[in-house]
Structure formats: C-alpha cells, structure tokens
Amino acid sequence: MMMTVLASILPVITAEIGGQHVYAWVFSSFLIISTVTIPLFAKLSDAYGIGLIRL
C-alpha cells in the first residue's frame, strides 16, 4: 500500500526537489528507509509491546 501512495505522489515530490533527474534517488531513499525501519519497529514492538510503539 505504501508503494501505491509513493507512486502517485512521487512526481509532486520530485518537482519540488528539483526535477525528474532526482526521481530514482527519492524512490531509492524510500525503499532503503522502509527496509531499515520496518524490522526496527517490529523488534521494538516485540520488546516493549505494541501500545508503546504505535504511531
């Protein structure tokens, strides 16, 4: 679901940042950040409970 949102808003983000040449950088950054944060929050919610970690 996050990829669907990213695909629809990515042209707007890249236009604000500086054009289409940064399109791949924004997409790659999103994937790297997602890859790091999802397991991190999963481990924290296992350790401390979902109530403390819920955003």
C-alpha positions in Angstrom: 0.0 0.0 0.0 2.8 2.4 0.7 4.2 1.8 -2.8 0.9 2.9 -4.3 0.9 6.1 -2.3 4.5 6.7 -3.3 3.9 6.1 -6.9 1.1 8.7 -7.0 2.9 11.4 -5.0 6.4 10.9 -6.4 6.0 13.3 -9.4 5.0 16.1 -7.0 7.9 15.4 -4.6 10.5 15.3 -7.4 9.1 18.5 -8.9 9.5 20.3 -5.6 13.0 18.9 -5.1 14.3 19.9 -8.4 13.1 17.8 -11.4 12.9 14.4 -12.8 16.6 13.7 -12.5 16.1 13.0 -8.7 13.2 10.6 -9.3 15.4 7.5 -8.8 17.1 9.0 -5.7 13.7 9.7 -4.0 12.4 6.2 -4.8 15.6 4.5 -3.7 15.7 6.5 -0.4 12.2 5.5 0.4 13.0 1.8 -0.2 16.1 2.0 2.0 14.4 3.8 4.8 11.5 1.3 4.7 13.9 -1.7 4.7 15.6 -0.3 7.8 12.6 1.0 9.8 10.1 -1.8 9.4 12.2 -4.5 11.1 13.4 -2.0 13.7 9.8 -1.1 14.7 8.8 -4.7 14.7 11.6 -5.6 17.1 10.8 -2.7 19.4 7.1 -3.7 19.5 8.1 -7.2 20.3 10.3 -6.0 23.2 8.1 -3.2 24.6 4.6 -4.0 23.4 2.6 -2.6 20.5 0.9 0.1 22.7 4.2 2.0 23.3 5.4 1.8 19.7 2.1 2.6 17.9 2.4 5.9 15.9 
